[in-house]
Amino acid sequence: MTTGAFSIGLDLDLIGDDLKAEISRAGVIIAKGMANYESMSDSDPGVPIAYLMRAKCVPVAASLGVPVGSNVVRLQGLK
């Protein structure tokens, strides 16, 4: 399945209906990489997101409260 967009990261506002339906049926989204964190962390897809990344720049590291270069797992949307 494709996101339908030519972009780095996933913009949940721009994905097609088929992908939205798949996401709504998921138990969790595994999002690898800083680009997915940067593009999705302000979104609420309705399911938890597990971000797996290395904080490679100061703004992302600061938003996560970790030193630059840290490996991070961040869970978002757990209820």
PyRosetta script that sets phi, psi and omega in degrees:
from pyrosetta import init, pose_from_sequence

init()
pose = pose_from_sequence("MTTGAFSIGLDLDLIGDDLKAEISRAGVIIAKGMANYESMSDSDPGVPIAYLMRAKCVPVAASLGVPVGSNVVRLQGLK")
pose.set_psi(1, 142.1)
pose.set_omega(1, -179.1)
pose.set_phi(2, -108.4)
pose.set_psi(2, 159.0)
pose.set_omega(2, 175.7)
pose.set_phi(3, -77.4)
pose.set_psi(3, -20.3)
pose.set_omega(3, -179.0)
pose.set_phi(4, 81.6)
pose.set_psi(4, 5.5)
pose.set_omega(4, -178.1)
pose.set_phi(5, -131.7)
pose.set_psi(5, 149.3)
pose.set_omega(5, 174.4)
pose.set_phi(6, -98.4)
pose.set_psi(6, 90.1)
pose.set_omega(6, -177.8)
pose.set_phi(7, -156.1)
pose.set_psi(7, 163.2)
pose.set_omega(7, 173.6)
pose.set_phi(8, -91.9)
pose.set_psi(8, 131.8)
pose.set_omega(8, -174.9)
pose.set_phi(9, 83.4)
pose.set_psi(9, -179.3)
pose.set_omega(9, -177.4)
pose.set_phi(10, -123.1)
pose.set_psi(10, 116.7)
pose.set_omega(10, 176.1)
pose.set_phi(11, -93.2)
pose.set_psi(11, 105.7)
pose.set_omega(11, -175.8)
pose.set_phi(12, -64.5)
pose.set_psi(12, -17.9)
pose.set_omega(12, 178.0)
pose.set_phi(13, -79.4)
pose.set_psi(13, -15.9)
pose.set_omega(13, -175.7)
pose.set_phi(14, -108.4)
pose.set_psi(14, -1.2)
pose.set_omega(14, -176.7)
pose.set_phi(15, -78.4)
pose.set_psi(15, 157.7)
pose.set_omega(15, -178.7)
pose.set_phi(16, -77.4)
pose.set_psi(16, 168.5)
pose.set_omega(16, -177.5)
pose.set_phi(17, -62.7)
pose.set_psi(17, -35.4)
pose.set_omega(17, 179.5)
pose.set_phi(18, -62.3)
pose.set_psi(18, -45.5)
pose.set_omega(18, 179.6)
pose.set_phi(19, -68.8)
pose.set_psi(19, -37.7)
pose.set_omega(19, 176.5)
pose.set_phi(20, -59.8)
pose.set_psi(20, -40.4)
pose.set_omega(20, 179.2)
pose.set_phi(21, -65.1)
pose.set_psi(21, -42.3)
pose.set_omega(21, 178.2)
pose.set_phi(22, -63.2)
pose.set_psi(22, -42.7)
pose.set_omega(22, 179.4)
pose.set_phi(23, -63.1)
pose.set_psi(23, -40.6)
pose.set_omega(23, -178.6)
pose.set_phi(24, -65.5)
pose.set_psi(24, -23.6)
pose.set_omega(24, 178.4)
pose.set_phi(25, -89.8)
pose.set_psi(25, -8.5)
pose.set_omega(25, -176.8)
pose.set_phi(26, -76.7)
pose.set_psi(26, 151.9)
pose.set_omega(26, 174.3)
pose.set_phi(27, -85.1)
pose.set_psi(27, -28.1)
pose.set_omega(27, 179.3)
pose.set_phi(28, -161.6)
pose.set_psi(28, 149.7)
pose.set_omega(28, 173.0)
pose.set_phi(29, -103.9)
pose.set_psi(29, 128.1)
pose.set_omega(29, 173.4)
pose.set_phi(30, -98.4)
pose.set_psi(30, 114.1)
pose.set_omega(30, -176.3)
pose.set_phi(31, -113.6)
pose.set_psi(31, 107.9)
pose.set_omega(31, -177.7)
pose.set_phi(32, -94.6)
pose.set_psi(32, 131.5)
pose.set_omega(32, 173.1)
pose.set_phi(33, 100.6)
pose.set_psi(33, 153.2)
pose.set_omega(33, -178.6)
pose.set_phi(34, -62.5)
pose.set_psi(34, -34.8)
pose.set_omega(34, -177.9)
pose.set_phi(35, -61.8)
pose.set_psi(35, -39.5)
pose.set_omega(35, 177.8)
pose.set_phi(36, -67.8)
pose.set_psi(36, -39.5)
pose.set_omega(36, 175.8)
pose.set_phi(37, -60.6)
pose.set_psi(37, -47.2)
pose.set_omega(37, -178.2)
pose.set_phi(38, -63.7)
pose.set_psi(38, -36.4)
pose.set_omega(38, -175.8)
pose.set_phi(39, -88.8)
pose.set_psi(39, -20.9)
pose.set_omega(39, -173.6)
pose.set_phi(40, -114.0)
pose.set_psi(40, -13.7)
pose.set_omega(40, -170.8)
pose.set_phi(41, -66.4)
pose.set_psi(41, -19.3)
pose.set_omega(41, 176.7)
pose.set_phi(42, -95.9)
pose.set_psi(42, 4.3)
pose.set_omega(42, -178.1)
pose.set_phi(43, -101.4)
pose.set_psi(43, 160.9)
pose.set_omega(43, 173.2)
pose.set_phi(44, -129.5)
pose.set_psi(44, 94.7)
pose.set_omega(44, -179.0)
pose.set_phi(45, -76.0)
pose.set_psi(45, -3.4)
pose.set_omega(45, 179.8)
pose.set_phi(46, 90.7)
pose.set_psi(46, -2.1)
pose.set_omega(46, 175.4)
pose.set_phi(47, -133.8)
pose.set_psi(47, 155.1)
pose.set_omega(47, 179.0)
pose.set_phi(48, -62.6)
pose.set_psi(48, 150.2)
pose.set_omega(48, 176.2)
pose.set_phi(49, -121.7)
pose.set_psi(49, 130.9)
pose.set_omega(49, 173.0)
pose.set_phi(50, -107.3)
pose.set_psi(50, 111.5)
pose.set_omega(50, 178.7)
pose.set_phi(51, -91.0)
pose.set_psi(51, 130.6)
pose.set_omega(51, 176.3)
pose.set_phi(52, -121.7)
pose.set_psi(52, 117.2)
pose.set_omega(52, -174.0)
pose.set_phi(53, -161.3)
pose.set_psi(53, 171.6)
pose.set_omega(53, 166.4)
pose.set_phi(54, -111.8)
pose.set_psi(54, 129.9)
pose.set_omega(54, 178.9)
pose.set_phi(55, -78.8)
pose.set_psi(55, 96.2)
pose.set_omega(55, -171.5)
pose.set_phi(56, -93.8)
pose.set_psi(56, -8.1)
pose.set_omega(56, -179.0)
pose.set_phi(57, -136.3)
pose.set_psi(57, 160.6)
pose.set_omega(57, -176.0)
pose.set_phi(58, -60.5)
pose.set_psi(58, -47.0)
pose.set_omega(58, -177.9)
pose.set_phi(59, -60.6)
pose.set_psi(59, -42.8)
pose.set_omega(59, -179.6)
pose.set_phi(60, -69.4)
pose.set_psi(60, -45.3)
pose.set_omega(60, 178.2)
pose.set_phi(61, -58.1)
pose.set_psi(61, -42.5)
pose.set_omega(61, 179.7)
pose.set_phi(62, -64.5)
pose.set_psi(62, -40.0)
pose.set_omega(62, -179.2)
pose.set_phi(63, -66.5)
pose.set_psi(63, -25.5)
pose.set_omega(63, 179.4)
pose.set_phi(64, -94.4)
pose.set_psi(64, -12.6)
pose.set_omega(64, -178.8)
pose.set_phi(65, 71.9)
pose.set_psi(65, 35.9)
pose.set_omega(65, -179.3)
pose.set_phi(66, -130.8)
pose.set_psi(66, 161.5)
pose.set_omega(66, 174.9)
pose.set_phi(67, -70.4)
pose.set_psi(67, 150.1)
pose.set_omega(67, 174.3)
pose.set_phi(68, -56.4)
pose.set_psi(68, 137.7)
pose.set_omega(68, -179.8)
pose.set_phi(69, 93.6)
pose.set_psi(69, -4.0)
pose.set_omega(69, 180.0)
pose.set_phi(70, -73.1)
pose.set_psi(70, 141.1)
pose.set_omega(70, 169.1)
pose.set_phi(71, -83.6)
pose.set_psi(71, 134.6)
pose.set_omega(71, -170.8)
pose.set_phi(72, -133.2)
pose.set_psi(72, 139.2)
pose.set_omega(72, 163.9)
pose.set_phi(73, -120.6)
pose.set_psi(73, 121.6)
pose.set_omega(73, -179.2)
pose.set_phi(74, -125.8)
pose.set_psi(74, 129.0)
pose.set_omega(74, 178.0)
pose.set_phi(75, -102.8)
pose.set_psi(75, 132.6)
pose.set_omega(75, -178.5)
pose.set_phi(76, -129.0)
pose.set_psi(76, 136.9)
pose.set_omega(76, 172.5)
pose.set_phi(77, 86.6)
pose.set_psi(77, 15.9)
pose.set_omega(77, 176.5)
pose.set_phi(78, -73.5)
pose.set_psi(78, 138.4)
pose.set_omega(78, -179.2)
pose.set_phi(79, -118.2)
pose.dump_pdb("model.pdb")
